[in-house]
Structures are given as structure tokens and as C-alpha cells.
Amino acid sequence: MNKHQQTALILGGSGRTGSLVSKQLIDGGVQARTASRHGSDVHFEWDDPGTYEIALKGVDGVYLVPPTMRVRYVEPVATFLDMAVAAGVAHVTLLSAYNGDRAPQNVDVAAVEVQVASYREFTHTILRPAWVMQNFTDEHLPVLDNLLVVPSGGGAEAFVDALDIAEVAVETILSPDKHASATYSLTGPQAMTFDEVARTIATVSGRPVKYLDIGEETWINGAIAAGVPADYADMLRWLTGSIIAGQGSKPTSDVETVLGRPATSFDEFARRNAAVWTEQEGQ
Ligand SMILES: NC(=O)c1ccc[n+]([C@@H]2O[C@H](COP(=O)([O-])OP(=O)(O)OC[C@H]3O[C@@H](n4cnc5c(N)ncnc54)[C@H](OP(=O)(O)O)[C@@H]3O)[C@@H](O)[C@H]2O)c1
């Protein structure tokens, strides 16, 4: 990608990784166009293909975040990719999930990986991140009343920093030929139990944070009661079930392979974000 002439389209541009990808590209002198329903450079709605063409105009590389909080999205992604070909897109980096190829058939994670890889008109890279560390600092897994409540059965996960995901994505967009047809399983440097996560948060925040295991279905029903779409339960069951079954993500060297430096540890992430948990105290 010629960074002075081309434009990267960042879907999910207002989201956790997309906003970081676009910031890193812009800081590096690359034109990045964020796209989403709210707060991006262009209005983009997965349910309205009429919004795709303007988003894709003059675009060379795409960071593809599929529509979130849903399990079926192969069709809009196919329509988008066909339009990307027509627009002359040369590379697509897909944000998938750890073990994406082994996702259950009732969610479209594996199907979309296959779909992106099926095009010969553009090169592609697939990113398969583990659970993201930022889940603990945003609304996904908040510490409430000094409790971190997640179903895990004592299983471990090699949580990854969203900044590392973004940095890897940027590298693949800037050097697409180097990363063509590559699949990267992005993790942190160590697998941790949720008990260890709670202890780390307690250490950096000074709060008596404890981990509380909870039944998987109780937790999923609570998420649905709080507004998560009911059919998304299948996705949550896959994500939590893997950890409970002792098949959470295992550390890989893929972040280091792409970036030439080790992945960020949870300890480092927690120290960087300690103020979030300190400010939450009493909420
Ligand atoms: N959380 C984890 O631990 C984890 C781990 C591995 C993989 N993942 C994957 O990461 C993805 C989420 O990425 P993220 O964390 O960077 O984003 P995010 O913070 O979840 O934000 C989602 C982004 O997508 C946009 N979006 C959602 N629905 C849309 C729609 N219908 N049309 C257009 N844009 C839409 C949102 O913007 P608007 O709402 O403004 O449209 C936002 O910019 C998911 O596919 C998830 O499976 C997550």
C-alpha cells in the first residue's frame, strides 16, 4: 500500500479495535476512513447495502469488523465483498475470533473466514484474537461491588490487548503482500484464570476485588435480560464453553512474529488502566 496515495476503510471504526487501527494509521501518515452507524467519518450500516459504495470509494485496504451482537451475517458480508471487488480493493484484513475455524455452525464466524479467503481479486489476512483484555475495563466484564462475575469453571484464557490487535492489523494493511493468506491467532503472553485476573486488578487498583464463578446459563440469561439479543446466546455459549471445557486460548507467538516484540502482558495492561477500576469504586 502506498501510504501517501491510498485510503484504508476501517469498518467498526468507532469500536474498540477499529478506532485504534484508524488512529495508528493516521498517526503514521496514512489516510484512514472510519465507518459505522454512529461517530465515524462515513455512515455505514451493515443492514443497508446502499451505504457500502460511498464507504468503499477510492479504498485500497479494508479492516473488516463484521456486524456485532449477531450470529448470522454471511449475506451482508458477501454483498460488501462483491462491492469491494468492484471498487478495486486490493486487501482485506478480517477480525475474526480465536479458533474461528472451529466455531459452531450456528454462528457465522467460520463461514465468513472461508468467504473472505475465497476471493482471488484481493489478498486477505485473518486475525483470530483471544478474549480481549479491554473486556475488563469496559461494559463487557465490569467489576461490580468488588466482584468479577464470569462463568469459567476455573479455566484459563490468554487474554490479548486490543492495542496489539490493532498494531497487527495496521501492519497487515500497510504490507499486505507480506501477510497475504496469513491467519494470526493473537493472544497475550500467558494464559490466566479469572481468579488470577481478579487478583491482578486488586493489586493495581487497591480494591479488594474477588472472582466469582457463576453458572453459564445464569450468566447468559442475565446478559439477555440486560439487552443482548437472545440468539447471541449461541455465541456466548461457544466463548464461555471453551474456557469451561479447558479449551481456552493458549499463548501463541503470532503478535511477536508480526510486530517483532512480545505481546503485552495482562499485568502491563492492568497497570496502564488501573485508574478505570479505581474510579469504578463505589459504583
Ligand atoms: N470482545 C472480545 O473479547 C473479542 C475477542 C475476539 C474477537 N472479538 C470480535 O471482535 C468483534 C468486535 O470488534 P471490536 O471489539 O473492535 O468492536 P466493538 O467495540 O464491539 O464495536 C463494534 C463496532 O461495529 C460497529 N457496528 C456494529 N453493528 C454495526 C452495524 N449493524 N452496521 C455498521 N457498523 C456496526 C459499531 O459501531 P456503531 O454501533 O456505531 O455502528 C462499532 O464501531 C466481534 O466480531 C467479536 O466477535 C471480540
The ligand as an ORCA input file, in Angstrom:
! r2SCAN-3c Opt
* xyz 0 1
  N     -14.520     -8.976     22.998
  C     -13.670     -9.970     22.809
  O     -13.083    -10.497     23.752
  C     -13.434    -10.484     21.403
  C     -12.479    -11.481     21.217
  C     -12.245    -11.960     19.923
  C     -12.955    -11.442     18.853
  N     -13.888    -10.479     19.085
  C     -14.647     -9.975     17.929
  O     -14.406     -8.607     17.786
  C     -15.507     -8.034     17.083
  C     -15.822     -6.685     17.677
  O     -14.746     -5.839     17.386
  P     -14.373     -4.574     18.273
  O     -14.216     -5.023     19.704
  O     -13.266     -3.853     17.616
  O     -15.665     -3.674     18.119
  P     -16.719     -3.193     19.207
  O     -16.053     -2.313     20.194
  O     -17.512     -4.373     19.650
  O     -17.624     -2.258     18.298
  C     -18.370     -2.750     17.210
  C     -18.192     -1.821     16.027
  O     -19.006     -2.279     14.942
  C     -19.925     -1.260     14.593
  N     -21.183     -1.891     14.221
  C     -21.917     -2.760     14.979
  N     -23.036     -3.091     14.331
  C     -22.994     -2.446     13.127
  C     -23.887     -2.385     12.024
  N     -25.051     -3.058     12.015
  N     -23.524     -1.641     10.956
  C     -22.351     -0.937     10.962
  N     -21.483     -0.962     11.975
  C     -21.814     -1.694     13.061
  C     -20.048     -0.386     15.835
  O     -20.385      0.945     15.546
  P     -21.887      1.528     15.578
  O     -22.586      0.886     16.751
  O     -21.683      2.993     15.684
  O     -22.455      1.137     14.272
  C     -18.612     -0.412     16.344
  O     -17.828      0.517     15.630
  C     -16.647     -9.037     17.181
  O     -16.843     -9.608     15.886
  C     -16.143    -10.090     18.138
  O     -16.598    -11.384     17.800
  C     -14.136     -9.979     20.320
*
